[in-house]
Amino acid sequence: MKTQRHAAILRIVRGETVGSQEQLRERLKAEGFNVTQATLSRDIRELGLAKVAAPDGGSHYAAAPEGGGAGVRPHLEQLLPTMLVSAEGVGPLLVLKTTTGGAQALALALDGAGWNEIIGTIAGDDAILVITRSERSRRAVQVRLQELAGLPA
């Protein structure tokens, strides 16, 4: 059942623009898969789906190309100007505010950038907690992100 559900999810996100988990859940239900939000979240994570920026300013789920690797890794430089709203920090902690639905894609891109100053990220819907190695590292990351996004420092 899980394998068929995963195949259906990939078919849906590759064939349509799906902007939310609820929209994806409704599409799955139409195909005979009645899933909870928790199950769908787990499926999305297991499949390596990412929310990516759309030309209209929104975002939608995307999967790796068929036969592709472990998931979509959007480029940080692409996403920052359209998704980062603000960056504020204290000590080694930095909170990034994003456009609605943009936090996961931006956190994925930030993790993929492999900056040594960053220990890890935790993403919600429109906010990311970035944990850095020190307050000095946090300041450097904050300035770099703001510059890349075109935000005032």
ChimeraX attribute file (.defattr): number of C-alpha atoms within 10 A of each C-alpha:
attribute: neighborCount
match mode: 1-to-1
recipient: residues
	/A:1	7
	/A:2	9
	/A:3	8
	/A:4	10
	/A:5	18
	/A:6	16
	/A:7	12
	/A:8	17
	/A:9	23
	/A:10	20
	/A:11	13
	/A:12	19
	/A:13	18
	/A:14	16
	/A:15	10
	/A:16	12
	/A:17	15
	/A:18	19
	/A:19	18
	/A:20	13
	/A:21	15
	/A:22	13
	/A:23	12
	/A:24	20
	/A:25	20
	/A:26	14
	/A:27	18
	/A:28	18
	/A:29	12
	/A:30	10
	/A:31	12
	/A:32	11
	/A:33	17
	/A:34	15
	/A:35	14
	/A:36	11
	/A:37	13
	/A:38	9
	/A:39	12
	/A:40	20
	/A:41	13
	/A:42	12
	/A:43	16
	/A:44	18
	/A:45	12
	/A:46	12
	/A:47	17
	/A:48	16
	/A:49	23
	/A:50	25
	/A:51	24
	/A:52	27
	/A:53	22
	/A:54	13
	/A:55	8
	/A:56	6
	/A:57	9
	/A:58	16
	/A:59	22
	/A:60	20
	/A:61	24
	/A:62	25
	/A:63	24
	/A:64	17
	/A:65	12
	/A:66	9
	/A:67	6
	/A:68	9
	/A:69	10
	/A:70	13
	/A:71	16
	/A:72	20
	/A:73	22
	/A:74	20
	/A:75	16
	/A:76	20
	/A:77	15
	/A:78	14
	/A:79	19
	/A:80	22
	/A:81	16
	/A:82	18
	/A:83	25
	/A:84	23
	/A:85	16
	/A:86	18
	/A:87	21
	/A:88	12
	/A:89	16
	/A:90	10
	/A:91	14
	/A:92	18
	/A:93	21
	/A:94	21
	/A:95	19
	/A:96	23
	/A:97	20
	/A:98	23
	/A:99	19
	/A:100	13
	/A:101	21
	/A:102	28
	/A:103	25
	/A:104	22
	/A:105	29
	/A:106	33
	/A:107	24
	/A:108	21
	/A:109	22
	/A:110	23
	/A:111	17
	/A:112	13
	/A:113	15
	/A:114	11
	/A:115	12
	/A:116	11
	/A:117	18
	/A:118	20
	/A:119	14
	/A:120	16
	/A:121	19
	/A:122	14
	/A:123	18
	/A:124	15
	/A:125	14
	/A:126	18
	/A:127	24
	/A:128	21
	/A:129	19
	/A:130	24
	/A:131	21
	/A:132	23
	/A:133	15
	/A:134	15
	/A:135	17
	/A:136	13
	/A:137	18
	/A:138	23
	/A:139	20
	/A:140	13
	/A:141	20
	/A:142	21
	/A:143	16
	/A:144	13
	/A:145	22
	/A:146	18
	/A:147	14
	/A:148	15
	/A:149	20
	/A:150	13
	/A:151	15
	/A:152	8
	/A:153	11
